[in-house]
Amino acid sequence: MELKLNVGKNGFSDIKKLVSHITEKNRVIKAAPERAVSAVFPINEHAKKLHPDYQTMKVTDIAEHTGADAKTFTLSADKAAYFRAGQYLSVSLNIGGSIVTRPYSISSAPSLSKDGKYKITVRRTQNGFVSDYLLSEIKVGDTLTVSEPLGNFFYEELRDSKNVIAIAGGSGITPFLSMAHAVCDGTENFDLTILYGNKTEESLLFKNELDDISARCPRVKTVYVLSDEEKDGCEHGFITAEIISKYAPENKDCSVFMCGPEAMYRFAEKELVKLGIDRKHLRRELLGVTKNVSANEDYPAECKGKTFSATVKTNTDEKTIPVSADEPILVAIERAGIAAPSRCRSGECGWCRSKLLSGNVYVPKENDEGRRFSDKETGYIHPCATFALSDIVIEVPSTYVNPAE
């Protein structure tokens, strides 16, 4: 078959230019000296700085909060990944052979990370294995391994109202302190009203700092709600629908952010229903794992207090360990010194996603929102928020290396 092309004067000129261009390109390529292709790409290096696998940071200052039995640790490095006010760090530790992680909200302003610094606040909790270690053992000059800033608990302009009501309890004030700093220095653009509940005035964290920010910035207001004493300038009791309504905009056009203990969440959510605030306007920081799981109505009562065996498989090892029905499977894995991935420890982020090969487990409804539907169908669980109801066999992600090992 004969191919016929009709090329005009201008067409011939274009073809000649193309041939000339290709000839010249080949000449330049051949004349160029040989050199190795770099394996380092600037965009990848920049991404590593913004989202490092982990960061090694030195403790450069420790501030004690005596009345609250808490300490604020300043972590420093040459560089620190930037974050959004409200995010957290996952701290990796090796405590007596147990490889553990714990998430702590960043309490400092995002702008401080530009100086290579974060602040996290640790409050002692009952039977707090990690909090006891951090408060008792960590000193200025020690180093800690932390993740990049994580989590979705931050203000989003396209989603949230310009008016934010923050409900805080105990050490749950930390992400809101970061937000208050960000609003004050212009990093964030919204009006923030913090309702901060605690037992007594002495046990309030960062009161002086919050009062100073509120005095300097009209867009930030802090209201203290004390349950165990009455003080001038403070509300008394719990954070009820009445108190929320008192400080919310009249038209109820607001987003509600909550961070605090499990009991506060359960109470406050019922109060918000009374105000008719839609759930889509409610943002909760990580709930943490349900503490008294056997008290849940759908928990099998016959399993309470029992101990089962868990066979944990990795790519290099297989180990059978005891696991209590009253504790998350991840806790038993960590106690046995097995390196397993974890970050949020609330069932939300999916970092610890593992394959349940056999056995029965229980997952509290409030901790199962982060698990994909397909995972439920194919037997994948989040060990940080899953409880054994029988002997189990579980496969932990095999590529994970905990930097605290």
C-alpha positions in Angstrom: 0.0 0.0 0.0 1.4 3.3 -1.1 1.5 6.1 1.5 0.9 9.6 0.0 1.7 12.7 1.9 0.7 16.2 0.8 3.3 18.5 2.2 3.2 22.2 1.4 6.1 24.7 1.4 5.6 25.5 5.1 5.3 21.8 5.9 8.7 21.0 4.3 10.3 23.8 6.3 8.9 22.4 9.6 10.2 18.9 8.8 13.6 20.2 8.0 13.7 22.1 11.3 12.6 19.0 13.2 15.3 16.8 11.6 17.9 19.5 12.3 16.7 19.7 15.9 17.1 15.9 16.4 20.5 15.9 14.8 21.7 18.7 17.0 20.2 17.1 20.2 22.1 13.8 19.4 25.3 15.7 18.8 25.1 17.5 22.2 24.2 14.2 24.0 27.3 12.4 22.5 29.6 15.3 23.2 28.5 15.6 26.9 30.8 13.9 29.5 29.5 10.8 31.2 28.4 11.2 34.8 26.6 9.1 37.4 22.9 9.8 37.8 22.2 11.1 41.3 20.0 8.9 43.5 19.0 11.9 45.5 16.1 13.9 44.3 15.4 17.3 45.9 11.7 16.8 46.1 12.1 13.5 48.0 14.6 15.1 50.4 12.2 17.9 51.1 9.4 15.4 51.7 11.6 13.6 54.2 12.1 16.8 56.1 8.3 17.5 56.2 7.4 13.9 57.0 10.3 12.1 58.6 9.8 8.4 59.7 11.0 9.5 63.1 12.9 12.4 64.8 15.6 12.1 67.4 15.3 15.1 69.8 17.0 16.2 73.0 15.1 17.2 76.1 16.4 20.8 76.7 13.9 21.9 79.4 11.4 20.4 81.8 8.8 22.6 83.5 6.9 21.1 86.4 3.2 21.6 87.1 3.1 20.7 90.7 -0.6 20.9 91.5 -1.4 18.9 88.4 1.3 16.3 88.8 2.5 16.9 85.3 5.6 18.1 83.4 6.1 19.9 80.1 9.1 18.7 78.1 10.8 20.9 75.5 12.2 18.7 72.7 14.9 20.3 70.5 16.8 19.3 67.3 18.5 21.1 64.4 15.3 20.8 62.5 11.7 19.8 63.4 8.9 18.9 61.0 6.2 21.6 60.9 2.7 20.9 62.2 -0.9 22.1 62.5 -2.1 23.2 65.9 -3.8 20.3 67.5 -1.6 17.5 66.1 0.3 15.0 68.3 3.7 13.2 68.4 4.1 9.5 69.0 6.9 8.9 71.4 8.8 5.6 71.1 10.5 4.2 74.3 12.3 1.0 75.4 11.3 0.5 79.0 13.0 -2.5 80.6 12.8 -4.5 77.3 9.2 -3.4 76.6 9.1 -1.5 73.3 6.2 1.0 73.6 4.7 4.1 72.0 2.5 6.8 73.4 0.8 9.7 71.7 1.1 13.2 73.2 -0.5 16.4 71.8 1.9 19.2 71.0 1.2 22.0 73.4 3.5 24.7 71.8 2.8 27.1 68.9 3.4 25.7 65.4 5.8 28.6 64.9 8.2 27.1 67.5 8.9 24.1 65.3 10.7 26.5 62.9 13.3 26.8 65.7 13.5 23.0 65.9 11.4 22.7 69.0 8.2 21.1 70.3 6.6 21.0 73.7 4.6 18.0 75.0 2.9 17.8 78.4 2.7 14.5 80.3 0.3 14.1 83.2 0.5 11.2 85.6 -2.3 8.6 85.2 -3.4 5.8 87.4 -1.3 2.7 86.7 0.4 4.8 83.9 3.4 2.6 82.9 4.8 5.2 80.4 3.7 8.4 82.2 5.4 7.2 85.4 8.6 6.5 83.4 8.6 9.9 81.6 7.9 11.8 84.8 10.4 9.9 87.0 13.3 9.0 84.7 13.6 11.5 81.8 16.0 14.4 82.5 17.3 17.4 80.7 19.9 16.2 78.2 18.2 12.8 77.5 17.1 12.1 74.0 13.6 10.9 72.9 12.5 9.4 69.6 9.3 10.9 68.2 7.3 10.5 65.0 6.4 13.3 62.6 3.4 15.4 63.7 0.3 13.3 63.3 -3.5 13.4 63.5 -6.4 15.3 62.0 -7.5 17.2 65.1 -7.0 20.7 63.7 -9.0 23.6 62.3 -10.0 23.2 58.7 -11.3 26.4 57.1 -13.4 24.6 54.4 -15.1 22.4 57.1 -15.2 24.2 60.4 -17.1 27.3 61.5 -15.2 30.6 62.2 -16.4 30.1 65.8 -14.8 27.2 67.7 -16.0 26.1 71.1 -13.2 23.9 72.6 -14.2 21.6 75.5 -11.1 20.5 77.4 -10.6 18.3 80.5 -7.4 17.8 82.5 -4.4 17.5 80.2 -6.7 17.7 77.2 -6.0 21.4 77.3 -2.7 20.9 75.4 -3.9 20.9 71.8 -6.1 24.0 72.6 -3.1 25.8 74.1 -1.3 25.2 70.7 -4.4 26.5 68.9 -4.6 29.6 71.2 -1.0 30.4 70.3 -1.7 29.9 66.6 -4.7 32.2 66.7 -2.9 34.8 68.6 0.1 35.0 66.3 -2.0 34.9 63.2 -1.1 31.4 62.0 -4.8 30.3 62.3 -7.9 32.4 61.5 -10.8 31.6 63.7 -12.3 32.7 67.1 -11.6 30.3 69.9 -13.5 29.9 73.2 -12.1 27.3 75.5 -14.2 25.7 78.2 -11.6 24.1 80.5 -12.9 21.7 83.1 -10.9 20.5 86.1 -11.4 19.6 89.7 -9.7 22.6 91.3 -8.0 25.8 90.3 -4.6 24.4 91.5 -4.9 21.4 89.1 -5.4 23.7 86.0 -2.6 23.4 83.5 -1.2 26.6 81.8 -3.7 29.0 83.5 -1.2 31.9 83.5 -0.3 31.2 79.9 -3.9 31.0 78.8 -4.8 34.2 80.7 -1.9 36.0 79.1 -3.0 34.9 75.6 -6.6 35.9 76.3 -5.5 39.3 77.5 -3.4 40.0 74.4 -5.8 38.4 71.8 -9.5 39.3 71.7 -10.1 36.2 69.5 -9.2 33.8 72.3 -11.3 33.4 75.5 -10.8 30.9 78.3 -13.5 29.9 80.7 -12.5 27.7 83.7 -15.1 25.2 85.0 -14.3 23.7 88.4 -16.2 20.7 89.7 -14.9 20.5 93.3 -14.7 24.1 94.4 -16.2 27.6 93.7 -13.9 30.4 92.7 -14.6 33.9 91.5 -14.4 34.2 87.8 -14.9 30.5 87.3 -17.9 28.4 86.5 -18.8 25.7 88.9 -19.8 22.1 88.2 -19.4 20.3 84.9 -19.4 21.5 81.3 -23.2 21.2 80.8 -25.4 22.2 77.9 -26.3 25.4 79.9 -22.6 26.4 80.2 -21.9 25.6 76.5 -24.9 27.6 75.4 -23.8 30.6 77.6 -20.6 31.0 75.7 -21.6 29.8 72.2 -22.8 32.2 69.5 -26.5 33.0 69.8 -27.2 31.3 66.4 -25.3 28.2 67.5 -23.1 28.6 64.4 -20.0 27.0 65.8 -17.8 23.9 65.6 -17.1 22.0 68.8 -13.7 20.5 69.5 -13.3 18.1 72.4 -10.2 16.7 74.1 -10.1 15.1 77.5 -10.8 11.9 79.5 -13.2 9.2 78.4 -15.8 10.2 81.0 -15.8 13.8 79.8 -16.5 12.7 76.2 -19.5 10.6 77.3 -21.0 13.3 79.4 -20.3 16.2 77.0 -21.7 14.4 73.9 -25.1 14.0 75.7 -25.1 17.6 76.6 -24.4 18.7 73.0 -27.4 16.6 71.9 -29.6 18.8 74.1 -28.4 21.9 72.2 -29.2 20.3 68.8 -25.6 20.6 67.6 -25.2 18.2 64.7 -22.5 15.5 65.0 -20.9 16.8 61.8 -19.9 19.9 63.7 -18.2 17.9 66.4 -14.5 17.1 66.4 -12.9 14.8 69.0 -9.3 14.3 69.7 -8.3 10.6 70.0 -10.5 9.0 72.6 -7.9 6.5 73.6 -8.9 2.9 74.3 -12.0 2.2 76.4 -10.6 1.7 79.9 -13.2 -0.6 81.5 -14.1 -2.6 78.4 -16.0 -5.3 80.3 -18.5 -2.7 81.4 -19.8 -2.3 77.7 -23.2 -3.8 77.2 -22.1 -5.9 74.2 -19.0 -7.3 75.9 -19.2 -11.1 76.7 -19.4 -11.2 80.5 -17.9 -14.7 80.6 -14.6 -13.4 79.3 -14.0 -10.8 82.0 -10.8 -11.4 83.9 -9.7 -14.3 81.7 -6.2 -14.8 80.3 -5.6 -16.3 76.8 -2.6 -17.1 74.7 -1.6 -15.0 71.6 0.7 -16.4 69.0 2.4 -13.4 67.4 4.0 -13.9 64.0 6.5 -11.6 62.3 8.7 -12.1 59.3 11.6 -13.2 61.5 10.0 -14.8 64.6 6.9 -16.5 66.1 6.2 -16.1 69.8 3.4 -17.2 72.1 2.5 -14.8 74.9 -0.2 -14.4 77.5 -2.9 -11.8 76.9 -5.5 -10.6 79.3 -9.1 -10.2 78.0 -9.1 -6.8 79.9 -6.3 -5.2 78.0 -5.7 -4.3 74.3 -3.7 -7.0 72.4 -1.0 -4.4 71.6 -0.2 -3.9 75.3 0.6 -7.7 75.7 2.7 -7.6 72.5 4.7 -4.6 73.7 5.2 -6.1 77.2 6.7 -9.2 75.6 9.3 -7.0 73.9 7.9 -7.5 70.4 8.3 -4.5 68.1 4.9 -3.7 66.7 3.7 -0.6 64.8 1.5 1.9 66.7 0.8 5.6 66.8 -2.6 6.8 67.8 -3.4 3.9 70.1 -7.1 4.6 69.6 -8.0 2.5 66.6 -8.1 5.5 64.3 -4.9 5.8 62.3 -4.5 2.2 61.2 -0.8 2.1 61.7 -0.9 -1.1 63.8 -3.2 -2.9 61.3 -2.6 -6.7 61.6 -4.0 -9.9 60.3 -6.1 -12.0 62.8 -5.4 -15.6 61.6 -7.5 -17.3 64.1 -9.5 -16.7 67.3 -12.2 -14.4 68.6 -11.8 -10.8 69.5 -13.8 -7.8 70.8 -13.6 -4.3 69.4 -15.5 -1.5 71.2 -17.8 0.4 68.8 -16.3 3.8 69.9 -12.8 2.6 68.9 -13.8 0.9 65.6 -14.5 3.9 63.4 -11.1 3.9 61.9 -11.2 0.4 60.6 -12.1 -0.1 56.9 -15.1 -2.2 56.1 -13.0 -4.5 53.9 -10.7 -5.1 56.9 -13.6 -6.2 59.0 -14.6 -8.6 56.2 -11.1 -10.1 55.7 -10.0 -10.3 59.3 -7.7 -7.3 59.8 -7.7 -5.6 63.2 -6.1 -2.8 65.0 -4.4 -4.4 68.0 -4.3 -1.1 69.9 -8.1 -1.2 70.3 -8.9 -4.9 70.1 -9.3 -7.4 73.0 -8.9 -11.1 72.9 -11.9 -13.3 73.7 -10.0 -16.6 73.1 -6.6 -18.0 72.2 -5.6 -16.1 69.0 -3.0 -16.1 66.3 -2.0 -12.8 64.9 0.4 -11.6 62.2 2.1 -8.3 62.9 3.3 -6.2 59.9 6.8 -7.6 59.1 8.5 -4.5 57.7 8.3 -2.4 60.8 11.4 -1.4 62.7 10.8 0.5 65.9 13.6 3.1 66.4 13.4 2.6 70.2 14.8 -0.9 69.9 
